Amino acid sequence: MDKQIFISEIFQEYKKLLEEFIKFKSVSTNQEYQNDINSTADWLNQLFKSNNFKSKLITGYDNPLVFAEFYQDKNLPTVLIYGHYDVQPADINDGWSSDPFTLTISNNRIIARGAVDNKGQVLIHIATIFKLIQTNQLKYNVKFLIEGNEESGSPNIERFIEENKELLSCDSVLISDGEMSAKRPNIEVGFRGTFNATLQITVGSQDLHSGIYGSTAPNAIHILANLISKIHDEHNRILIPNYYENVDDINDEIRQNNTNIPFDIEEYKRITTRKDIILFDGNDFYTQTGLYPCIEVTGIIGGYTGEGYKNAIPHKATAKINFRLVSHQRAQELFDKFNNFIKTNIPPYADFTFEMDGSNEALKIDINNKYIDHARSVLEEVWGEKVIYKYVGGSLPITNYFYNSLKAPLVMIPLANEDCNMHGVDENFDIEYLIKGIKFSVNFFSK
Ligand SMILES: [Zn+2]
């Protein structure tokens, strides 16, 4: 069959399915939509069954998980495709140009809640694989795991993966979520880990008159501010001893990859509303956010902040701090280093507590395997552009669970346009990107 016709046939079937998929208000962040959540899972389950998959709903881990399998031959490698059917809330009164739960096409874009996050993206692989099965071209055994709690933090997915290693066992995991940077094909190869911690300084048990005691009594806010000022130099390089110890060396190849990603400083200023960017050691934006740890003080509480003034010396001050870690750093190790830094720098007349609240480790994906190679060559063929390896500054805990439990290479290929506005109004999938996504999926799974 002519390749062009083949792709357009998949697209037509995709569109029909997406229209139904979008109609379910499968919002997982609000209990009100529980019926829609259940109906979406049922719909997917039936869809897989009617396309010769062995499919089931798995309960006991919050919203039902859809697990579907198409097994051909033990000599073929198995790819597990992960996605989610739940979506963020959406209401036409938020400013949508059409009903968010009705698929609308405008300016060559599909507009709907879930158009890219994640219904529209996971459905690319579903529709493509159905077609490849019908035409006897599928070169893999395939498993789909589609969950319904991603937008509400997937509280039970780690336990699910841990308890179902056998069911999920595979040679590679493919995830298409998120958007493509720089209008070029991306392979996401790293995510920073993260943890939050609260630092509290106390210098006694009560605030004091600032006239009578001023300049003699320790002030908790001064001490906290002084400590915070010692975390970074003026270029935001972290000054805490040995903090960069387990950061992997960044070789020329990685730096070159990152500096090749188009980066527009004026666009950065516009989006962030900041007057400038702060970089150290000759870093570019992608290297500094993807391959270096960071410490951001995200909140300070202390003293009197009501109307007017209260001239009292505060005895207590608190900072909320977000930490991001990379490569071989461990959350506990950084917590300990920070704790030592406070111990060393706090004056003897002050006390402190420092407490960690949840953590997840960094993940750097090994790119030396045939699945990444295969994805790269297919992407470059479809786009006619070189792939960008993207080290993502944010954190995506599920990647750790897959990587650590299944020990299979992760292939993270976002397919959406950068201006897709996921989570926002008029979430949209550019049809040009969508078609390229289908071509990627066809070539990935038929070769
Ligand atoms: Zn999302």
Boltz pocket constraint, residues with backbone or C-beta under 6 A from the ligand:
constraints:
  - pocket:
      binder: B
      contacts: [[A, 88], [A, 117], [A, 151], [A, 422], [A, 423]]
      max_distance: 6.0
